Amino acid sequence: MTDRAILSDDVAQALAEGHAVVALESTIFSNLGLPAPANAEALELCKQAVLDQGATPAVTAILDGRPHVGLSADEEKRVLQGTRKVAERDLSVAQAQGWDVGVTTVSATVALAHAAGISVFATGGIGGVHRGSELSGDISADLDAIANHPVITVCAGAKAFLDLPRTLEYLETVGVPVLGWQHDWFPAFYTRSSGLPVPHRVEDERVVCDVLRFRTRPTTGVLLTVPIPVDDEIPASRIDAVLTAALESSTRAGVTGPAVTPYVLERIEKETDGQSISANLALARNNAALAAKVAVALASAPA
């Protein structure tokens, strides 16, 4: 895949010189992640947050059948209009079939980051084990990708409508270290705490880098969870009822698989009068800033 990937000039230069780079998925910046114009705002906020910390942002996508790591302004405009998701399993298909625009999910971005030599990735929230998975078998490919690529994924926990206890259990089973950034509780995206203790609390980005460095399996990644900023949190008492109603609606509508996330997010936006959008922007920017700090620490660490 590396021989077909196109790196933007700034990303290629940063990697060649050993400087910090942070990979960013493109689904969140498309119409499948956030509605316009919030998707464009998220893109600029995340890129600037990375730049402000001294790292180079590298948005990933499939364009004209080629994987891209780092985009030009014109390429970013195409991503903003993207409506076709690319998970890791789809990367080879998208290239073989020459997809025009494919926006990358967590799993695809982790794979592309690793292939390009990028060790830190920022997103909003990862996918996980879905509620009712004992019947549906619905487990996000994000978890498998994190377990099989040595990349630090920085996120605000998993999507709040997932089965979070089973998601944590799955990550333990596949050997992924789950860290809480200066926080004792696994975040639930819109809320700072899911009520589930995080396995390991960390206070310093250098420790995060060492967790990746000291991994026992050469392919295993690290999950660094970051609670949403206090002022942007949606109280659990409010969001829980909205989530339940959205999930019940998706079941009645027969929505399954990858279609569940955009369906539920759209319902949440409507029921919270747009508060979920501002919360999403805040946590995405916060995650990108911390990811850049970790990337800078990793780039400056002794070999």
Salt bridges, closest charged atoms under 4 A:
GLU17 OE1 - HIS19 ND1 3.37
GLU44 OE2 - LYS47 NZ 3.76
ASP64 OD1 - ARG78 NH2 3.02
GLU75 OE2 - HIS68 ND1 3.69
GLU76 OE2 - LYS47 NZ 2.88
GLU88 OE2 - HIS149 NE2 2.89
ASP90 OD1 - ARG89 NE 3.23
ASP100 OD1 - ARG78 NH2 2.59
GLU134 OE1 - ARG166 NH1 2.67
ASP138 OD2 - HIS130 ND1 3.92
ASP163 OD2 - ARG166 NE 3.66
ASP184 OD2 - ARG201 NH1 3.11
GLU203 OE2 - ARG201 NE 2.47
ASP204 OD2 - ARG206 NH2 2.84
ASP210 OD1 - ARG213 NH2 3.03
GLU266 OE2 - LYS270 NZ 3.67
